C-alpha cells in the first residue's frame, strides 16, 4: 500500500478534482490518501461525492498560495519554517515518513539522495536564501550570467 499526500488546493477548481481523484484512487488501488488543504472545504466535497472512506484522511492546511504570490513573498510563504500551506504541509508529511515519495519511504530516498553528496546532508532553505541575498548585494556585482548550483553536489536520485 502506498501512502499519498495530495495537495487538495492545487487546481483552479479545488478541491473538487483532487477529492474526486482521491476517491477513485482508493477505490481502484486501495492506497491511503492524505488530502491536504482547507479542511472544511475538503470534508464538504468528500461528503457531497460520497467519499467518506477510512483510507482518505483530511489534513488541515489553513494557508493558501495564490496567483498573486510572487518572488520572495511566494518563497517565504511556500516553505518557511512553520508554513501551513497545503504544499508545505504535504511536504512535511513525506519528510516525517507519514506519506511516501513515489511509493518509497522518505528515509530510503533521503539515505540514497545524500549518499553521493560531498556534504552528506540536504541543503537547508536558509543556505539557499543566504546565497540569494549575497547575489543580490553590491558585493556580488561582478557575478553575472552564471548558473550556481546550491545542492551539496547532489547526484540525481532515480527510483526504479
Secondary structure, DSSP 8 states (H G I E B T S, - for coil): --EEEEETT-STTTTHHHHHHHHHHHHHH--EEEEEE-HHHHHHHHHHTT---TTEEEEE--B---TT--HHHHHHHHHSTT--BHHHHHHHHHHTTSS-BTTB-HHHHHHHHHHTSSS-S---HHHHHHHHHHHTSGGGTT--S-----SSS-------
